[in-house]
Amino acid sequence: MAIEVLPATGRWDDFARFMVPRKPGGGGCVCMSYRDARLGMPARIAYMHAECSAEPGPGVLAYVDDEVAGWCSVAPKSTYRRLMNSRTIPHLDEDQEPWSIVCFVVRGGFRKRGLMHQLLDGAVDHARSSGATMVEGYPVDTDERVDQISGYVGTVRLFEAHGFSRLQGTEAHSGGAQRWVMRRELPSS
């Protein structure tokens, strides 16, 4: 099984096949929940099409044997309207703007293969290569199995395994579990 994680920039067709609803009139996030959930479906699709057409792009895609199998949204924190205006996830004052990892999606049939680990590494690499000096995530803190719907933010254990440190607990919850602000500093290369 060959796994490759690549920026979504220039890969609109792959992103759309994976994240855009197939049925006319269908609903879905299209990874706009944190960017601008006020938009209707046609505007969400147009927004993400534009994001996939320009650097740094909206995130990374995981490919298993050349088939799109996963997605991780990673971009400068200021591009996430909902995150910047959040009352439950604190915006910690910093001299430099962090990049934020806000969600993971792994297609059915590809779960339980470690793709979230691959996606997280790929997201960090993409942020670093785009000039980021730090990356934040907002995962849930639980030792219990997290359901698909609530687990889209990842777990503290996942982030800690990839060099992230807990900064601050939040008032945000997913699936009943508290979310944390976690950060990883990225040394310049």
N, C-alpha and C positions, 0 to 999 in steps of 0.2 A: 504494500500500500504506500504509494508516493504521496506525501502531503506537501503542499506549497501554499504559502500565505503571501498575497500580493495586494498592493494598494488598489482601491476601486477606481482610481483615476484612469480614464480611458477604457474602462470595462463596464460601461453602462448596460450592454446587453446581458452580461452575466448577472449584474446586480438586479436588473429588472426581472429576469427569469426567476430569480430567487426571492425578491422582496416585494414585487408589485403584484397585487391581486390579479388573478387570471380572468375571473368572471367580470364582465361589464357591470358596473354599479357595485362591485364588491368593496368591502371595507378593509381597513388594515392600517397599520402604523406607517409603513414605507420608511421607517426610521426617522419619522418626523416628530415623534412624541416630545422629545426634548428640544428639537429645533424650532418648530412652530406648529403646534397641534391645532391651531385655529384654522388652518388651511383645509380646504376640501380636497378630495382625492385627485382631481386633475392638477390642482396647484401643487400638491405634494409631489406628484410624479414629475412635474416640470422643474420644481426646486431641486429634487435629487438628481435629475438628469443634468442640470447645470453644475451641481456639485461634483458629479462624476466626470465632468468635462474639463475641470480646472484643478490646478494644484492648490492645496495639498490633497484635495479629495475628502470624502466624508468618512472614510474608514478602510478596512481591509477585508478581503474575501479569502476564504480557505478553499483550496481545491484538493480533492482526493482523486488521484488518478485522472486528472484533468477535468473532473466534474465539480461544479460549485457545490460545496457542502456546508459552508458556514460563513458567518458575517460578524464583524465587530466594529462598532461605531467608535471612532477615535478622531478627535479634531481639537483645535484650540477651544478652550472653555468658553470664550466669548461668543462662539458660534451656536451655543446651546441656550436659546432664550429662556427656556423653562428652568434651566440650572442657574442661570444668572439671576433670575427673579425668585428663586426658591426660598420659602420660609422654613423649610425643614432640613435642607442640606446647606450648611454654612459656606459662605464664600470667604475663604481665609485670605486676608490681605497679604500680598506677596509683591516683591519687587518685579518678578517676572511672571507672566501669565502661564499657568499650567495647561497642558493638553488634558482632555478628559475622555475616559473610556466609560461610556454610559450603557452599552448593551452588547449582548452576545446572542446569536441565533445559530443553532445547529440543526440542519435538516434531519427529519426522521430517517432512520436507516444508517445514519452516520454518528449517532450518539454513542456514548460510552467507548470512544476510541481516543480520548485525549485531545479532541479538537479545541476545546476551550483553552487548554494550555498552549497549543500552537497558535491560536488566535491572539491570546494575550501577548505572547512573545512577538508575534508579527505586528501587533498594534504598537508595542513599545519601540520596535525597530523602525516602524514607519514614522512615528513621532520624532525619534532621534534624527533620522535622515532628513526630516523636514525642519530641523533646527530647534526642536523642543529641548528645554533643559530640565523639565520635570513633567511627570504624568501622574494624574490622579484617577482614582476609581472610587465607586460608591457602593461596594458590595454589602451583602447581608452577612451578619455574624450568627452562624448557626452550625451545630454539629449534626443536625437532622437533615435528612434528604429534602431538598428544595424542589417543589414542583416546577414544571416548565414555565408556567406563567410568571411565578415569583422569582425564578432563578435567572432571569435574563440579565440581571445586574452582576452576576458572579457571586462568589463567596469570599469571605475574608481569608479562609484557608488557601484558596486558589491564588489570590493576590500575594499573600505572604510567601508562598512557594516561588514566586517570581520576583522577590526582592522589594516588595512594597511594604511600607510601615504604616501602622495605624497612627493617624493624626488626631482625630476627634470623632467621638460618637455623634450621631445626628438624631433628630427627631423624626426622621424618615424611616419607614418600615416597608418591607416587601414580604408578602406571605406571613405576616405577623412577626418577622425577625427584624431587629434593628439594623440599620445601615450605618456604615462607617465611612469617613473620608480617609482614604489611604493614598499614600504618595510614594513615588520612586523618583529620586534625583537621577538625572542622566548626565554623566560627565561628558564634557565635550571631547570629541575624538580628534 
